[in-house]
Amino acid sequence: MPTWLRILFCIFFLPLAVLDKGLGPIIIVFLLTLCGWVPGVIGAILYSNK
């Protein structure tokens, strides 16, 4: 998946953006999203670029 598309996916579909990374990152991004949208986006971008 191209990087720009993955970043857009991280912005709009936070937990789904890290679906291919396993269950741990999905739960972490979901919990960060519950704390706020910005922490969720940052976490999703960090996990998707690993």
N, CA and C atoms as an extended XYZ file, in Angstrom:
150
Properties=species:S:1:pos:R:3:atomname:S:1:resname:S:1:resid:I:1 pbc="F F F"
N         0.852       -1.171        0.000 N   MET     1
C         0.000        0.000        0.000 CA  MET     1
C         0.902        1.239        0.000 C   MET     1
N         0.611        2.218       -0.845 N   PRO     2
C         1.428        3.440       -0.875 CA  PRO     2
C         1.366        4.191        0.458 C   PRO     2
N         2.422        4.901        0.761 N   THR     3
C         2.522        5.598        2.041 CA  THR     3
C         1.421        6.637        2.209 C   THR     3
N         1.124        7.392        1.181 N   TRP     4
C         0.109        8.438        1.300 CA  TRP     4
C        -1.270        7.829        1.572 C   TRP     4
N        -1.530        6.673        0.989 N   LEU     5
C        -2.814        6.015        1.214 CA  LEU     5
C        -2.900        5.455        2.635 C   LEU     5
N        -1.798        4.931        3.134 N   ARG     6
C        -1.769        4.408        4.501 CA  ARG     6
C        -1.975        5.536        5.508 C   ARG     6
N        -1.397        6.716        5.251 N   ILE     7
C        -1.573        7.854        6.162 CA  ILE     7
C        -3.019        8.329        6.147 C   ILE     7
N        -3.639        8.379        4.978 N   LEU     8
C        -5.066        8.746        4.915 CA  LEU     8
C        -5.923        7.727        5.659 C   LEU     8
N        -5.574        6.464        5.536 N   PHE     9
C        -6.284        5.411        6.241 CA  PHE     9
C        -6.118        5.587        7.742 C   PHE     9
N        -4.918        5.995        8.187 N   CYS    10
C        -4.669        6.227        9.609 CA  CYS    10
C        -5.507        7.390       10.139 C   CYS    10
N        -5.746        8.376        9.314 N   ILE    11
C        -6.497        9.550        9.760 CA  ILE    11
C        -7.984        9.235        9.876 C   ILE    11
N        -8.532        8.481        8.938 N   PHE    12
C        -9.983        8.278        8.913 CA  PHE    12
C       -10.453        6.960        9.529 C   PHE    12
N        -9.645        5.919        9.461 N   PHE    13
C       -10.035        4.600        9.979 CA  PHE    13
C        -8.944        4.087       10.913 C   PHE    13
N        -8.844        4.693       12.089 N   LEU    14
C        -7.700        4.491       12.968 CA  LEU    14
C        -7.376        3.030       13.283 C   LEU    14
N        -8.224        2.279       13.953 N   PRO    15
C        -7.837        0.903       14.285 CA  PRO    15
C        -7.694        0.005       13.052 C   PRO    15
N        -8.433        0.279       12.013 N   LEU    16
C        -8.337       -0.547       10.806 CA  LEU    16
C        -7.031       -0.330       10.062 C   LEU    16
N        -6.385        0.797       10.291 N   ALA    17
C        -5.130        1.087        9.600 CA  ALA    17
C        -4.004        0.179       10.061 C   ALA    17
N        -4.100       -0.333       11.285 N   VAL    18
C        -3.047       -1.211       11.814 CA  VAL    18
C        -3.519       -2.657       11.893 C   VAL    18
N        -4.508       -2.995       11.109 N   LEU    19
C        -5.083       -4.342       11.134 CA  LEU    19
C        -4.059       -5.412       10.791 C   LEU    19
N        -3.137       -5.111        9.895 N   ASP    20
C        -2.142       -6.102        9.484 CA  ASP    20
C        -0.974       -6.221       10.459 C   ASP    20
N        -0.951       -5.440       11.520 N   LYS    21
C         0.143       -5.463       12.494 CA  LYS    21
C        -0.113       -6.403       13.671 C   LYS    21
N        -1.320       -6.910       13.808 N   GLY    22
C        -1.629       -7.826       14.901 CA  GLY    22
C        -2.616       -7.229       15.882 C   GLY    22
N        -2.944       -8.016       16.897 N   LEU    23
C        -3.975       -7.614       17.856 CA  LEU    23
C        -3.487       -6.538       18.827 C   LEU    23
N        -2.233       -6.593       19.219 N   GLY    24
C        -1.691       -5.617       20.183 CA  GLY    24
C        -1.800       -4.186       19.699 C   GLY    24
N        -1.273       -3.874       18.519 N   PRO    25
C        -1.392       -2.498       18.026 CA  PRO    25
C        -2.845       -2.053       17.810 C   PRO    25
N        -3.710       -2.973       17.439 N   ILE    26
C        -5.123       -2.606       17.254 CA  ILE    26
C        -5.713       -2.141       18.577 C   ILE    26
N        -5.437       -2.872       19.649 N   ILE    27
C        -5.967       -2.511       20.964 CA  ILE    27
C        -5.369       -1.198       21.446 C   ILE    27
N        -4.057       -1.026       21.253 N   ILE    28
C        -3.398        0.213       21.687 CA  ILE    28
C        -3.946        1.415       20.937 C   ILE    28
N        -4.096        1.299       19.627 N   VAL    29
C        -4.632        2.418       18.838 CA  VAL    29
C        -6.088        2.684       19.211 C   VAL    29
N        -6.841        1.635       19.489 N   PHE    30
C        -8.232        1.821       19.915 CA  PHE    30
C        -8.295        2.572       21.246 C   PHE    30
N        -7.446        2.199       22.195 N   LEU    31
C        -7.427        2.885       23.492 CA  LEU    31
C        -6.954        4.330       23.347 C   LEU    31
N        -5.964        4.558       22.493 N   LEU    32
C        -5.530        5.933       22.242 CA  LEU    32
C        -6.639        6.750       21.591 C   LEU    32
N        -7.407        6.123       20.724 N   THR    33
C        -8.530        6.818       20.083 CA  THR    33
C        -9.599        7.176       21.107 C   THR    33
N        -9.789        6.326       22.096 N   LEU    34
C       -10.745        6.649       23.160 CA  LEU    34
C       -10.278        7.851       23.975 C   LEU    34
N        -8.953        8.023       24.100 N   CYS    35
C        -8.409        9.185       24.809 CA  CYS    35
C        -8.543       10.462       23.989 C   CYS    35
N        -8.617       10.329       22.713 N   GLY    36
C        -8.752       11.493       21.830 CA  GLY    36
C        -8.379       11.113       20.418 C   GLY    36
N        -8.851       11.916       19.476 N   TRP    37
C        -8.606       11.599       18.070 CA  TRP    37
C        -7.142       11.775       17.708 C   TRP    37
N        -6.515       12.842       18.187 N   VAL    38
C        -5.125       13.132       17.832 CA  VAL    38
C        -4.175       12.042       18.335 C   VAL    38
N        -4.259       11.610       19.609 N   PRO    39
C        -3.382       10.508       20.028 CA  PRO    39
C        -3.609        9.231       19.224 C   PRO    39
N        -4.841        8.974       18.847 N   GLY    40
C        -5.139        7.803       18.026 CA  GLY    40
C        -4.496        7.880       16.656 C   GLY    40
N        -4.538        9.047       16.039 N   VAL    41
C        -3.927        9.230       14.721 CA  VAL    41
C        -2.414        9.080       14.823 C   VAL    41
N        -1.822        9.676       15.840 N   ILE    42
C        -0.368        9.585       16.015 CA  ILE    42
C         0.043        8.128       16.229 C   ILE    42
N        -0.684        7.421       17.090 N   GLY    43
C        -0.378        6.004       17.327 CA  GLY    43
C        -0.545        5.167       16.080 C   GLY    43
N        -1.589        5.419       15.321 N   ALA    44
C        -1.819        4.649       14.087 CA  ALA    44
C        -0.715        4.895       13.070 C   ALA    44
N        -0.278        6.151       12.944 N   ILE    45
C         0.787        6.455       11.988 CA  ILE    45
C         2.099        5.811       12.440 C   ILE    45
N         2.385        5.868       13.730 N   LEU    46
C         3.624        5.259       14.235 CA  LEU    46
C         3.622        3.743       14.029 C   LEU    46
N         2.518        3.082       14.339 N   TYR    47
C         2.461        1.635       14.177 CA  TYR    47
C         2.423        1.222       12.714 C   TYR    47
N         1.814        2.017       11.868 N   SER    48
C         1.731        1.622       10.461 CA  SER    48
C         3.061        1.795        9.739 C   SER    48
N         3.955        2.637       10.270 N   ASN    49
C         5.246        2.842        9.638 CA  ASN    49
C         6.325        1.906       10.158 C   ASN    49
N         6.005        1.057       11.127 N   LYS    50
C         6.992        0.109       11.656 CA  LYS    50
C         7.190       -1.028       10.712 C   LYS    50
